[in-house]
Amino acid sequence: MSPRTSKTIAEVTPRGVTPNVTCQFWSGEEWRPETITVPSEMPLTIFINGLETVTVLCTPTRLTQLVLGFLYSEGIIESTGDVASIHVCENEPIADVKLTRSDFKLPPRRTLTSGCGSGVSFKVEGKRIESDLKATPEEVLALMKQLFRQQELFQMGGGIHCSALCDREKILLLAEDIGRHNTLDKIMGECLMRKLTTRDGILLTTGRISSEMLLKAARMQIPVVASRGSPTERAIALGKELNITVIGYARERRLSVFSAEHRLLSGKG
């Protein structure tokens, strides 16, 4: 392969995946060398007012959005107005955040989340969702098909989760990451930066729905969360407690609703 061709591949390969990784492939009859593309991964350490707060394993894309969304979903900020400055240095890799207030203290409890690409949750309490949003099973399944078609990094290398903020007809924002919870933080951060509301939206995700995913959705005031995978038992309990419609196994022409089913059982309304 010539230097010119190599440069072209590097230029067109999106950040978030690593091309030209060699492996030995077994086809059932013989071994052969193969070159593939795999997901990229990096540990990003977030400092807040000089205090080392958390290290998040993530896909190296939309890192500013990831940091802002994490700060919001964990209740550290309420808007971008609470952030005096934010600087992300990928070479370190460090995110240095300065808040407009100087009294920030490390939360006393930090819990490892169950997501791929381990993260941390400070266990912010969820707020019950009050929303008049209604949708149909057909609309949710159509949105899931859109999600599958728009997973750019997954289509190249696999191994990457994707989440999307939608209305009843289309995807509004989409984020990919090795961590399911990171995809929600990237979406929230993007909304904060663009001053978009997440309230009354539909949230789609490709991985299982865990309790921390439901808490992040509650923080975003999202009434419907749907996945191709399964919700956990605690996620279902939280869905009932927080009045969030939890939908699992949404694929092909079927889905299962585990809580607040009234939003999908009312027909075309």
C-alpha positions, 0 to 999 in steps of 0.5 A: 500500500502506497503512502498516498493510499495510507493517508487517504484511509487515515483521512476518511476513517472517523475518529472512534475506530482504529483501522488496520488491526491485524488478527488471525481469522478462523473460518471453520476450515483454516486460519488466515491473517486478516486486517480489520477495524476495531473500536477505539478506547481512551480513559478521560480523567475529569478535573473539576475546580482542580479536583480529580473527580472521575475517570471515564472510559470512552470513545474519543469523539465529542469529548466536550459534550461527554463532559458537559452531559456527565456534569449535568446528569450527575447534578453538578451543573444545571446549565452551561452557565454554571461552567466558567471554562472547559478544556479537553486535552486528548494527549494527556487525556484530561478534561479541566473544568472550572465552575462559576462557583468555588464550593465544589466538593467531591461527592461522598459516594461514587458507584461503578456503573454496569455499562460497557466502558466502565463509568461512575454514577454519583446516584442522583435521585430521579424525578418523576416524569410528567408528560403527555407524550404518546406514541405507537409501537409502529413509530418506535419500531420505525425509529429503531430502524433509523437508528440502525441505519445511522450507526456510522462507527458500529457499521465500520467496526462493531462493538460500539453502542449508540443512543438517539434522541427522537421525536415521534418521526425522526432522530434529532441527535445521535451519539456512539460510544463504547459505554452506553451511559456515555452515549446519553451524556454526549447527547445531553452535552450536545443539547446543552451546547445547542440549547435544545430541550430533551423534555418529552423526547423519545430515547433509543439505545442499542444496549440493555437498559440499566438503572443508571440509564433510567436515572439519566433519562429522568434527569433529561425529563424523557418519558420513553426509553426503548432498546433492542436489548433487555431492561434490568429488573431495577430499571423496570422498577425505576420506570414504574416509580418515575413514570417512564415508559420502558421498552425492550426487545424493540426489533423487527415487528415486535417490542415489549413494554415494561412500565408506563404502558399507557403511552403506547396503548392509546392508539394513534392519538 
